[in-house]
Structure formats: C-alpha cells, structure tokens
Amino acid sequence: MNLVVNARDAMQGAGDIRVTTQNLRLRDPMVKDRAVVPLGDYVQVKVIDHGHGISPDKLHKIFEPFYTTKRPGEGTGLGLSTAYGIVKQTGGYIFADSELGKGTEFSLLFPRHIRTDEPVVAAEPVRREPVDGPATGVVLLVEDEAPVRAFASRALRLRGYSVLEADCAETALAMLEDPALHVDLFVTDVIMPGMDGPSWVRQAREARPDTKVVFISGYAEDAFSDSQPQVTNAIFLPKPFSLTTLTQTVQEQLAETLPAA
C-alpha cells in the first residue's frame, strides 16, 4: 500500500501503476546496493510507476526513517521505512531503481515457501496484558517532526495524559528550567537536530533524577549507543508505532511512578 501510494503521488494522480509478481530462482548470489541476496528460490514483487523519479543523490536515503522527498506537510517519511521493515522481517530484500523524468521501480524479493501437507499447529500468541489503573500523569513529548509530534500528542491526550510539547532538546531544557513545572515522564526522539535525546535527558536528570524516559527512534536500539553511560529507568520504543503501543508503553513506565488513585 505504501509503495502504491508513493507511486500515485509521484505521478500526481495520473498514470498507470503496475504491480507484477513472479517466481525467481537465483543460481548464484545477487549483489545489489551493497546487499548480497543468497542463491535460492524467491517470490519477486515489483511496483512500477512512470512518475517524476528520484534523483541519484537521494535514492540511497529513501529507506531511512522520516526521510522524505515530499514537500513539508505532504508526508512523514514513514512509508518506505515501514515497507523496508516489513520486508526485512520476512527475511526478504527491497531495492529501488529510478530515473528522473521516467519513473521508479521497486523490487521486493521474498524467500519462497514450499507448502507441505503436514498440518501446522499455530503457536499461542504471547499477549501483553494492559496495565490496570487510570491514565494520569504529565508527559513531556520532545519530537522535531511536527506530524509525528501531533500524532503522539493527540494519542496521549485522548488516553487522559497531560502533554507538554517541545520541537527540540533545547526547548525542552528551557521549559524544565521552571522548578514549578511538574513532569512525570519524558518521551523523546533519539536523533534530532542539535542535541540528541540521550544527551538532553542526562542534563535534565541532574535536577530531575527520578523522571522516567521513553526513547523513540526509527533506528535499532543499539544504533545510538555510544561511550556515554546508559540512561537508567528508560525504555526504547521503535518507530513506527501504533497509538495503542505508544499509550501502553507510557502507561507501563508510569505505573510504578504515580501513586495509586
């Protein structure tokens, strides 16, 4: 769906989008875009448009979370990173070929599954029980992407939390200079222009050592680890996330902090 929506936008709503599938057998490993696809049987899916295309200097960035070639307000940059994550979770590969003025072709390779006649017993899914109790507390949300900040803020307010918003670490620290301002939890992006999430949280914790943290990022949890000490009483929430996942994560972090109603 994300690939087709992007194709539609690239053609400004006029043109043909082709989605093709075929079985593909690689007798030798395929090397493409710094990836090596092992030999074997695959199902190949292609999404092809004849839109404006993607320039070579931007093509290698398109799968990065929150990177977008669209104008401000037209996209969040989550579509292709979500597609990339889904493909990689299945053990597959995704590639993009594009030429300015001629269009873009996305190729997806999924390991082919050969069905057997043996009955498959589905494993019982692990269910996360929701945390009981009222959704109360003050959350400081720090996110530089306005659409993501609006999405997260609205979800938390609908759940019952009081939400303070900041578009960067520097703004958050300025807000926290007010000793009368009470905050129960920091929810912050990790990678932001200026000071990053862990750095500003460490600084804020000097005056507010007991404030818990939810770090959010489109990168893997270990992608932002560095030589600095780990932030305690913090958990990691990968982007993209659903409304339910965000509010449940916040509630779990606050459950041990807030007094019982």
Secondary structure, 3 states (H helix, E strand, C coil): CHHHHHHHHHCCCCCCCEEEEEEEEECCCEEECCEEECCEEEEEEEEEECCCCCCHHHHCCCCCCCCCCCCCCCCCCCHHHHHHHHHHHCCCEEEEEEECCCEEEEEEEEECCCCCCCCCCCCCCCCCCCCCCCCCCEEEEECCCHHHHHHHHHHHHHHCCEEEEECCHHHHHHHHCCCCCCCCEEEEECCCCCCCHHHHHHHHHCCCCCCEEEEEECCCHHHHCCCCCCCCCEEEEECCCCHHHHHHHHHHHHHCCCCCC
